[in-house]
């Protein structure tokens, strides 16, 4: 399969994912601006036609190869899935995304989250035009890349296991999402 999992980490990653190339980007960051810079820098390491981000609080489901294949088969610049959220107490809930439109994405900037399989060329073009600073890293990149086409795959693509101490709870991410929405409203297709 011609797809890469991009893993950001503060130390070298030894993770292997059968059927998928793995690229680790070693970086230390503590806010949204650092995360955005790390995501964009990691794109330079991707050598496959498609990629997806996999964070340390994400787990792929057992049928991940089938889900990745369905995402690739869409041919879209961005193919995205639903997520299973698994809390520390074992509670689980599914967050369904829904069909893509720029209006739907603008009203729910988390419409495209992980698992989002991106065409590498589309993501690089998007990265070249999005602003740097305190912005939501994935949301802004996916919003811009989706201008080349986005398709929802109604499958659970990953399991998110949020951590109480993770960056997802950092105030800069909330600020980043607000700034991303503002930038996106001025840069709609």
Biotite code that builds the C-alpha atoms (Angstrom):
import biotite.structure as struc

atoms = struc.array([
    struc.Atom([0.000, 0.000, 0.000], chain_id="A", res_id=1, res_name="UNK", atom_name="CA", element="C"),
    struc.Atom([1.444, 3.373, -1.004], chain_id="A", res_id=2, res_name="UNK", atom_name="CA", element="C"),
    struc.Atom([0.676, 5.235, 2.233], chain_id="A", res_id=3, res_name="UNK", atom_name="CA", element="C"),
    struc.Atom([2.742, 6.577, 5.127], chain_id="A", res_id=4, res_name="UNK", atom_name="CA", element="C"),
    struc.Atom([1.833, 7.026, 8.774], chain_id="A", res_id=5, res_name="UNK", atom_name="CA", element="C"),
    struc.Atom([3.455, 10.243, 10.012], chain_id="A", res_id=6, res_name="UNK", atom_name="CA", element="C"),
    struc.Atom([4.192, 10.015, 13.712], chain_id="A", res_id=7, res_name="UNK", atom_name="CA", element="C"),
    struc.Atom([5.347, 13.050, 15.672], chain_id="A", res_id=8, res_name="UNK", atom_name="CA", element="C"),
    struc.Atom([7.434, 12.244, 18.706], chain_id="A", res_id=9, res_name="UNK", atom_name="CA", element="C"),
    struc.Atom([9.951, 13.800, 21.059], chain_id="A", res_id=10, res_name="UNK", atom_name="CA", element="C"),
    struc.Atom([12.207, 10.760, 20.546], chain_id="A", res_id=11, res_name="UNK", atom_name="CA", element="C"),
    struc.Atom([12.806, 8.317, 17.676], chain_id="A", res_id=12, res_name="UNK", atom_name="CA", element="C"),
    struc.Atom([9.841, 6.056, 16.951], chain_id="A", res_id=13, res_name="UNK", atom_name="CA", element="C"),
    struc.Atom([10.241, 2.300, 16.667], chain_id="A", res_id=14, res_name="UNK", atom_name="CA", element="C"),
    struc.Atom([6.604, 1.653, 15.785], chain_id="A", res_id=15, res_name="UNK", atom_name="CA", element="C"),
    struc.Atom([5.897, -0.585, 12.819], chain_id="A", res_id=16, res_name="UNK", atom_name="CA", element="C"),
    struc.Atom([2.512, -0.789, 11.132], chain_id="A", res_id=17, res_name="UNK", atom_name="CA", element="C"),
    struc.Atom([2.176, -3.769, 8.795], chain_id="A", res_id=18, res_name="UNK", atom_name="CA", element="C"),
    struc.Atom([1.307, -2.664, 5.259], chain_id="A", res_id=19, res_name="UNK", atom_name="CA", element="C"),
    struc.Atom([2.120, 0.998, 5.930], chain_id="A", res_id=20, res_name="UNK", atom_name="CA", element="C"),
    struc.Atom([5.355, 2.981, 5.727], chain_id="A", res_id=21, res_name="UNK", atom_name="CA", element="C"),
    struc.Atom([6.155, 4.816, 8.964], chain_id="A", res_id=22, res_name="UNK", atom_name="CA", element="C"),
    struc.Atom([7.945, 8.151, 9.143], chain_id="A", res_id=23, res_name="UNK", atom_name="CA", element="C"),
    struc.Atom([8.759, 9.630, 12.483], chain_id="A", res_id=24, res_name="UNK", atom_name="CA", element="C"),
    struc.Atom([9.414, 13.309, 12.886], chain_id="A", res_id=25, res_name="UNK", atom_name="CA", element="C"),
    struc.Atom([11.367, 13.969, 16.040], chain_id="A", res_id=26, res_name="UNK", atom_name="CA", element="C"),
    struc.Atom([10.333, 17.330, 17.440], chain_id="A", res_id=27, res_name="UNK", atom_name="CA", element="C"),
    struc.Atom([9.572, 18.900, 20.772], chain_id="A", res_id=28, res_name="UNK", atom_name="CA", element="C"),
    struc.Atom([6.730, 21.389, 20.947], chain_id="A", res_id=29, res_name="UNK", atom_name="CA", element="C"),
    struc.Atom([4.444, 22.657, 23.652], chain_id="A", res_id=30, res_name="UNK", atom_name="CA", element="C"),
    struc.Atom([1.771, 24.656, 21.846], chain_id="A", res_id=31, res_name="UNK", atom_name="CA", element="C"),
    struc.Atom([-0.327, 24.868, 18.689], chain_id="A", res_id=32, res_name="UNK", atom_name="CA", element="C"),
    struc.Atom([2.293, 26.841, 16.753], chain_id="A", res_id=33, res_name="UNK", atom_name="CA", element="C"),
    struc.Atom([4.916, 24.165, 17.423], chain_id="A", res_id=34, res_name="UNK", atom_name="CA", element="C"),
    struc.Atom([2.516, 21.407, 16.422], chain_id="A", res_id=35, res_name="UNK", atom_name="CA", element="C"),
    struc.Atom([1.684, 23.160, 13.148], chain_id="A", res_id=36, res_name="UNK", atom_name="CA", element="C"),
    struc.Atom([5.374, 23.633, 12.335], chain_id="A", res_id=37, res_name="UNK", atom_name="CA", element="C"),
    struc.Atom([6.130, 19.983, 13.157], chain_id="A", res_id=38, res_name="UNK", atom_name="CA", element="C"),
    struc.Atom([3.260, 18.702, 10.990], chain_id="A", res_id=39, res_name="UNK", atom_name="CA", element="C"),
    struc.Atom([4.391, 20.786, 8.027], chain_id="A", res_id=40, res_name="UNK", atom_name="CA", element="C"),
    struc.Atom([8.069, 19.858, 8.470], chain_id="A", res_id=41, res_name="UNK", atom_name="CA", element="C"),
    struc.Atom([7.090, 16.178, 8.608], chain_id="A", res_id=42, res_name="UNK", atom_name="CA", element="C"),
    struc.Atom([5.533, 16.421, 5.130], chain_id="A", res_id=43, res_name="UNK", atom_name="CA", element="C"),
    struc.Atom([9.043, 16.752, 3.685], chain_id="A", res_id=44, res_name="UNK", atom_name="CA", element="C"),
    struc.Atom([9.816, 13.221, 4.882], chain_id="A", res_id=45, res_name="UNK", atom_name="CA", element="C"),
    struc.Atom([6.826, 11.571, 3.168], chain_id="A", res_id=46, res_name="UNK", atom_name="CA", element="C"),
    struc.Atom([7.861, 9.650, 0.053], chain_id="A", res_id=47, res_name="UNK", atom_name="CA", element="C"),
    struc.Atom([4.549, 7.943, -0.699], chain_id="A", res_id=48, res_name="UNK", atom_name="CA", element="C"),
    struc.Atom([1.597, 9.265, -2.696], chain_id="A", res_id=49, res_name="UNK", atom_name="CA", element="C"),
    struc.Atom([-0.585, 9.430, 0.433], chain_id="A", res_id=50, res_name="UNK", atom_name="CA", element="C"),
    struc.Atom([-0.093, 9.835, 4.158], chain_id="A", res_id=51, res_name="UNK", atom_name="CA", element="C"),
    struc.Atom([-1.947, 10.235, 7.443], chain_id="A", res_id=52, res_name="UNK", atom_name="CA", element="C"),
    struc.Atom([-0.995, 11.550, 10.862], chain_id="A", res_id=53, res_name="UNK", atom_name="CA", element="C"),
    struc.Atom([-0.934, 9.153, 13.800], chain_id="A", res_id=54, res_name="UNK", atom_name="CA", element="C"),
    struc.Atom([-0.377, 10.665, 17.228], chain_id="A", res_id=55, res_name="UNK", atom_name="CA", element="C"),
    struc.Atom([0.612, 8.984, 20.469], chain_id="A", res_id=56, res_name="UNK", atom_name="CA", element="C"),
    struc.Atom([-3.009, 9.113, 21.636], chain_id="A", res_id=57, res_name="UNK", atom_name="CA", element="C"),
    struc.Atom([-4.352, 7.421, 18.465], chain_id="A", res_id=58, res_name="UNK", atom_name="CA", element="C"),
    struc.Atom([-4.728, 3.702, 17.824], chain_id="A", res_id=59, res_name="UNK", atom_name="CA", element="C"),
    struc.Atom([-5.616, 2.107, 14.506], chain_id="A", res_id=60, res_name="UNK", atom_name="CA", element="C"),
    struc.Atom([-8.563, -0.320, 14.500], chain_id="A", res_id=61, res_name="UNK", atom_name="CA", element="C"),
    struc.Atom([-8.033, -3.980, 13.644], chain_id="A", res_id=62, res_name="UNK", atom_name="CA", element="C"),
    struc.Atom([-9.388, -3.461, 10.104], chain_id="A", res_id=63, res_name="UNK", atom_name="CA", element="C"),
    struc.Atom([-7.178, -0.417, 9.412], chain_id="A", res_id=64, res_name="UNK", atom_name="CA", element="C"),
    struc.Atom([-5.829, -1.810, 6.111], chain_id="A", res_id=65, res_name="UNK", atom_name="CA", element="C"),
    struc.Atom([-9.366, -2.157, 4.743], chain_id="A", res_id=66, res_name="UNK", atom_name="CA", element="C"),
    struc.Atom([-10.228, 1.367, 5.912], chain_id="A", res_id=67, res_name="UNK", atom_name="CA", element="C"),
    struc.Atom([-7.054, 2.797, 4.369], chain_id="A", res_id=68, res_name="UNK", atom_name="CA", element="C"),
    struc.Atom([-7.840, 1.017, 1.101], chain_id="A", res_id=69, res_name="UNK", atom_name="CA", element="C"),
    struc.Atom([-11.356, 2.487, 1.060], chain_id="A", res_id=70, res_name="UNK", atom_name="CA", element="C"),
    struc.Atom([-9.900, 5.952, 1.691], chain_id="A", res_id=71, res_name="UNK", atom_name="CA", element="C"),
    struc.Atom([-7.359, 5.567, -1.112], chain_id="A", res_id=72, res_name="UNK", atom_name="CA", element="C"),
    struc.Atom([-10.009, 4.214, -3.499], chain_id="A", res_id=73, res_name="UNK", atom_name="CA", element="C"),
    struc.Atom([-11.953, 7.496, -3.229], chain_id="A", res_id=74, res_name="UNK", atom_name="CA", element="C"),
    struc.Atom([-9.195, 9.242, -5.168], chain_id="A", res_id=75, res_name="UNK", atom_name="CA", element="C"),
    struc.Atom([-9.910, 12.395, -3.134], chain_id="A", res_id=76, res_name="UNK", atom_name="CA", element="C"),
    struc.Atom([-7.222, 14.811, -1.998], chain_id="A", res_id=77, res_name="UNK", atom_name="CA", element="C"),
    struc.Atom([-8.462, 14.122, 1.538], chain_id="A", res_id=78, res_name="UNK", atom_name="CA", element="C"),
    struc.Atom([-10.448, 11.031, 2.575], chain_id="A", res_id=79, res_name="UNK", atom_name="CA", element="C"),
    struc.Atom([-11.570, 11.075, 6.189], chain_id="A", res_id=80, res_name="UNK", atom_name="CA", element="C"),
    struc.Atom([-13.322, 8.724, 8.576], chain_id="A", res_id=81, res_name="UNK", atom_name="CA", element="C"),
    struc.Atom([-15.220, 8.553, 11.843], chain_id="A", res_id=82, res_name="UNK", atom_name="CA", element="C"),
    struc.Atom([-13.475, 8.153, 15.155], chain_id="A", res_id=83, res_name="UNK", atom_name="CA", element="C"),
    struc.Atom([-14.020, 5.994, 18.184], chain_id="A", res_id=84, res_name="UNK", atom_name="CA", element="C"),
    struc.Atom([-13.297, 7.947, 21.351], chain_id="A", res_id=85, res_name="UNK", atom_name="CA", element="C"),
    struc.Atom([-12.205, 5.721, 24.225], chain_id="A", res_id=86, res_name="UNK", atom_name="CA", element="C"),
    struc.Atom([-11.971, 7.422, 27.616], chain_id="A", res_id=87, res_name="UNK", atom_name="CA", element="C"),
    struc.Atom([-9.718, 6.255, 30.436], chain_id="A", res_id=88, res_name="UNK", atom_name="CA", element="C"),
    struc.Atom([-12.723, 4.819, 32.308], chain_id="A", res_id=89, res_name="UNK", atom_name="CA", element="C"),
    struc.Atom([-13.470, 2.541, 29.323], chain_id="A", res_id=90, res_name="UNK", atom_name="CA", element="C"),
    struc.Atom([-16.423, 4.574, 28.062], chain_id="A", res_id=91, res_name="UNK", atom_name="CA", element="C"),
    struc.Atom([-16.594, 4.667, 24.279], chain_id="A", res_id=92, res_name="UNK", atom_name="CA", element="C"),
    struc.Atom([-18.512, 6.751, 21.793], chain_id="A", res_id=93, res_name="UNK", atom_name="CA", element="C"),
    struc.Atom([-18.370, 7.134, 18.041], chain_id="A", res_id=94, res_name="UNK", atom_name="CA", element="C"),
    struc.Atom([-17.965, 10.586, 16.529], chain_id="A", res_id=95, res_name="UNK", atom_name="CA", element="C"),
    struc.Atom([-19.391, 10.424, 13.007], chain_id="A", res_id=96, res_name="UNK", atom_name="CA", element="C"),
    struc.Atom([-18.102, 13.003, 10.577], chain_id="A", res_id=97, res_name="UNK", atom_name="CA", element="C"),
    struc.Atom([-20.529, 13.139, 7.638], chain_id="A", res_id=98, res_name="UNK", atom_name="CA", element="C"),
    struc.Atom([-20.370, 14.065, 3.959], chain_id="A", res_id=99, res_name="UNK", atom_name="CA", element="C"),
    struc.Atom([-18.058, 16.866, 2.920], chain_id="A", res_id=100, res_name="UNK", atom_name="CA", element="C"),
    struc.Atom([-18.915, 20.370, 1.915], chain_id="A", res_id=101, res_name="UNK", atom_name="CA", element="C"),
    struc.Atom([-16.895, 23.462, 2.631], chain_id="A", res_id=102, res_name="UNK", atom_name="CA", element="C"),
    struc.Atom([-19.853, 24.896, 4.561], chain_id="A", res_id=103, res_name="UNK", atom_name="CA", element="C"),
    struc.Atom([-20.094, 21.753, 6.707], chain_id="A", res_id=104, res_name="UNK", atom_name="CA", element="C"),
    struc.Atom([-16.357, 21.903, 7.337], chain_id="A", res_id=105, res_name="UNK", atom_name="CA", element="C"),
    struc.Atom([-16.485, 25.569, 8.223], chain_id="A", res_id=106, res_name="UNK", atom_name="CA", element="C"),
    struc.Atom([-19.300, 24.998, 10.724], chain_id="A", res_id=107, res_name="UNK", atom_name="CA", element="C"),
    struc.Atom([-17.440, 22.026, 12.284], chain_id="A", res_id=108, res_name="UNK", atom_name="CA", element="C"),
    struc.Atom([-13.704, 22.472, 11.973], chain_id="A", res_id=109, res_name="UNK", atom_name="CA", element="C"),
    struc.Atom([-13.236, 18.972, 13.428], chain_id="A", res_id=110, res_name="UNK", atom_name="CA", element="C"),
    struc.Atom([-15.236, 17.437, 10.544], chain_id="A", res_id=111, res_name="UNK", atom_name="CA", element="C"),
    struc.Atom([-11.926, 16.166, 9.161], chain_id="A", res_id=112, res_name="UNK", atom_name="CA", element="C"),
    struc.Atom([-9.769, 14.916, 11.979], chain_id="A", res_id=113, res_name="UNK", atom_name="CA", element="C"),
    struc.Atom([-7.862, 11.649, 12.193], chain_id="A", res_id=114, res_name="UNK", atom_name="CA", element="C"),
    struc.Atom([-7.980, 9.314, 10.280], chain_id="A", res_id=115, res_name="UNK", atom_name="CA", element="C"),
    struc.Atom([-7.587, 11.588, 7.267], chain_id="A", res_id=116, res_name="UNK", atom_name="CA", element="C"),
    struc.Atom([-5.685, 10.085, 4.363], chain_id="A", res_id=117, res_name="UNK", atom_name="CA", element="C"),
    struc.Atom([-4.227, 12.914, 2.290], chain_id="A", res_id=118, res_name="UNK", atom_name="CA", element="C"),
    struc.Atom([-2.636, 13.024, -1.113], chain_id="A", res_id=119, res_name="UNK", atom_name="CA", element="C"),
    struc.Atom([0.876, 14.206, -0.330], chain_id="A", res_id=120, res_name="UNK", atom_name="CA", element="C"),
    struc.Atom([0.992, 16.658, -3.243], chain_id="A", res_id=121, res_name="UNK", atom_name="CA", element="C"),
    struc.Atom([-2.292, 18.305, -2.180], chain_id="A", res_id=122, res_name="UNK", atom_name="CA", element="C"),
    struc.Atom([-1.099, 18.605, 1.425], chain_id="A", res_id=123, res_name="UNK", atom_name="CA", element="C"),
    struc.Atom([2.172, 20.193, 0.313], chain_id="A", res_id=124, res_name="UNK", atom_name="CA", element="C"),
    struc.Atom([0.302, 22.742, -1.809], chain_id="A", res_id=125, res_name="UNK", atom_name="CA", element="C"),
    struc.Atom([-1.954, 23.481, 1.167], chain_id="A", res_id=126, res_name="UNK", atom_name="CA", element="C"),
    struc.Atom([1.033, 23.824, 3.508], chain_id="A", res_id=127, res_name="UNK", atom_name="CA", element="C"),
    struc.Atom([2.577, 26.380, 1.158], chain_id="A", res_id=128, res_name="UNK", atom_name="CA", element="C"),
    struc.Atom([-0.337, 28.803, 1.578], chain_id="A", res_id=129, res_name="UNK", atom_name="CA", element="C"),
    struc.Atom([-1.604, 28.381, 5.127], chain_id="A", res_id=130, res_name="UNK", atom_name="CA", element="C"),
    struc.Atom([-0.313, 30.816, 7.740], chain_id="A", res_id=131, res_name="UNK", atom_name="CA", element="C"),
    struc.Atom([2.154, 29.908, 10.451], chain_id="A", res_id=132, res_name="UNK", atom_name="CA", element="C"),
    struc.Atom([1.683, 30.635, 14.122], chain_id="A", res_id=133, res_name="UNK", atom_name="CA", element="C"),
    struc.Atom([-1.040, 29.684, 16.578], chain_id="A", res_id=134, res_name="UNK", atom_name="CA", element="C"),
    struc.Atom([-3.450, 27.808, 14.318], chain_id="A", res_id=135, res_name="UNK", atom_name="CA", element="C"),
    struc.Atom([-5.095, 24.398, 14.477], chain_id="A", res_id=136, res_name="UNK", atom_name="CA", element="C"),
    struc.Atom([-2.519, 22.271, 12.646], chain_id="A", res_id=137, res_name="UNK", atom_name="CA", element="C"),
    struc.Atom([-4.639, 19.562, 11.078], chain_id="A", res_id=138, res_name="UNK", atom_name="CA", element="C"),
    struc.Atom([-7.826, 21.572, 10.718], chain_id="A", res_id=139, res_name="UNK", atom_name="CA", element="C"),
    struc.Atom([-6.206, 24.313, 8.655], chain_id="A", res_id=140, res_name="UNK", atom_name="CA", element="C"),
    struc.Atom([-4.137, 21.924, 6.539], chain_id="A", res_id=141, res_name="UNK", atom_name="CA", element="C"),
    struc.Atom([-7.152, 19.688, 5.856], chain_id="A", res_id=142, res_name="UNK", atom_name="CA", element="C"),
    struc.Atom([-9.404, 22.690, 5.131], chain_id="A", res_id=143, res_name="UNK", atom_name="CA", element="C"),
    struc.Atom([-7.016, 23.963, 2.472], chain_id="A", res_id=144, res_name="UNK", atom_name="CA", element="C"),
    struc.Atom([-6.244, 20.532, 0.954], chain_id="A", res_id=145, res_name="UNK", atom_name="CA", element="C"),
    struc.Atom([-9.964, 19.693, 0.824], chain_id="A", res_id=146, res_name="UNK", atom_name="CA", element="C"),
    struc.Atom([-10.401, 22.471, -1.742], chain_id="A", res_id=147, res_name="UNK", atom_name="CA", element="C"),
    struc.Atom([-8.990, 19.869, -4.160], chain_id="A", res_id=148, res_name="UNK", atom_name="CA", element="C"),
    struc.Atom([-11.664, 17.377, -3.091], chain_id="A", res_id=149, res_name="UNK", atom_name="CA", element="C"),
    struc.Atom([-12.660, 15.574, 0.082], chain_id="A", res_id=150, res_name="UNK", atom_name="CA", element="C"),
    struc.Atom([-14.619, 12.395, 0.649], chain_id="A", res_id=151, res_name="UNK", atom_name="CA", element="C"),
    struc.Atom([-16.068, 10.905, 3.824], chain_id="A", res_id=152, res_name="UNK", atom_name="CA", element="C"),
    struc.Atom([-15.575, 7.167, 4.341], chain_id="A", res_id=153, res_name="UNK", atom_name="CA", element="C"),
    struc.Atom([-18.213, 5.992, 6.816], chain_id="A", res_id=154, res_name="UNK", atom_name="CA", element="C"),
    struc.Atom([-15.905, 3.732, 8.832], chain_id="A", res_id=155, res_name="UNK", atom_name="CA", element="C"),
    struc.Atom([-14.098, 4.021, 12.140], chain_id="A", res_id=156, res_name="UNK", atom_name="CA", element="C"),
    struc.Atom([-10.607, 4.930, 11.000], chain_id="A", res_id=157, res_name="UNK", atom_name="CA", element="C"),
    struc.Atom([-8.938, 5.284, 14.343], chain_id="A", res_id=158, res_name="UNK", atom_name="CA", element="C"),
    struc.Atom([-9.451, 5.169, 18.058], chain_id="A", res_id=159, res_name="UNK", atom_name="CA", element="C"),
    struc.Atom([-8.660, 8.337, 19.990], chain_id="A", res_id=160, res_name="UNK", atom_name="CA", element="C"),
    struc.Atom([-7.629, 7.770, 23.600], chain_id="A", res_id=161, res_name="UNK", atom_name="CA", element="C"),
    struc.Atom([-7.417, 11.341, 24.985], chain_id="A", res_id=162, res_name="UNK", atom_name="CA", element="C"),
    struc.Atom([-4.882, 11.982, 27.691], chain_id="A", res_id=163, res_name="UNK", atom_name="CA", element="C"),
    struc.Atom([-5.522, 14.407, 30.533], chain_id="A", res_id=164, res_name="UNK", atom_name="CA", element="C"),
    struc.Atom([-2.033, 15.831, 30.128], chain_id="A", res_id=165, res_name="UNK", atom_name="CA", element="C"),
    struc.Atom([-1.928, 15.840, 26.331], chain_id="A", res_id=166, res_name="UNK", atom_name="CA", element="C"),
    struc.Atom([-1.543, 18.818, 24.058], chain_id="A", res_id=167, res_name="UNK", atom_name="CA", element="C"),
    struc.Atom([-5.222, 18.475, 23.087], chain_id="A", res_id=168, res_name="UNK", atom_name="CA", element="C"),
    struc.Atom([-6.013, 20.198, 26.415], chain_id="A", res_id=169, res_name="UNK", atom_name="CA", element="C"),
    struc.Atom([-3.586, 23.105, 25.887], chain_id="A", res_id=170, res_name="UNK", atom_name="CA", element="C"),
    struc.Atom([-5.242, 26.570, 25.685], chain_id="A", res_id=171, res_name="UNK", atom_name="CA", element="C"),
    struc.Atom([-3.251, 27.411, 22.554], chain_id="A", res_id=172, res_name="UNK", atom_name="CA", element="C"),
    struc.Atom([-5.186, 24.730, 20.645], chain_id="A", res_id=173, res_name="UNK", atom_name="CA", element="C"),
    struc.Atom([-8.500, 26.424, 21.372], chain_id="A", res_id=174, res_name="UNK", atom_name="CA", element="C"),
    struc.Atom([-7.006, 29.736, 20.268], chain_id="A", res_id=175, res_name="UNK", atom_name="CA", element="C"),
    struc.Atom([-5.579, 27.976, 17.223], chain_id="A", res_id=176, res_name="UNK", atom_name="CA", element="C"),
    struc.Atom([-8.969, 26.588, 16.212], chain_id="A", res_id=177, res_name="UNK", atom_name="CA", element="C"),
    struc.Atom([-10.554, 30.029, 16.515], chain_id="A", res_id=178, res_name="UNK", atom_name="CA", element="C"),
    struc.Atom([-7.782, 31.619, 14.445], chain_id="A", res_id=179, res_name="UNK", atom_name="CA", element="C"),
    struc.Atom([-8.041, 28.797, 11.887], chain_id="A", res_id=180, res_name="UNK", atom_name="CA", element="C"),
    struc.Atom([-11.779, 29.360, 11.509], chain_id="A", res_id=181, res_name="UNK", atom_name="CA", element="C"),
    struc.Atom([-11.180, 33.086, 11.036], chain_id="A", res_id=182, res_name="UNK", atom_name="CA", element="C"),
    struc.Atom([-8.502, 32.478, 8.389], chain_id="A", res_id=183, res_name="UNK", atom_name="CA", element="C"),
    struc.Atom([-10.694, 29.894, 6.650], chain_id="A", res_id=184, res_name="UNK", atom_name="CA", element="C"),
    struc.Atom([-13.681, 32.272, 6.534], chain_id="A", res_id=185, res_name="UNK", atom_name="CA", element="C"),
    struc.Atom([-11.509, 34.768, 4.644], chain_id="A", res_id=186, res_name="UNK", atom_name="CA", element="C"),
    struc.Atom([-10.098, 32.088, 2.326], chain_id="A", res_id=187, res_name="UNK", atom_name="CA", element="C"),
    struc.Atom([-13.105, 30.057, 1.261], chain_id="A", res_id=188, res_name="UNK", atom_name="CA", element="C"),
    struc.Atom([-13.054, 28.651, -2.256], chain_id="A", res_id=189, res_name="UNK", atom_name="CA", element="C"),
])
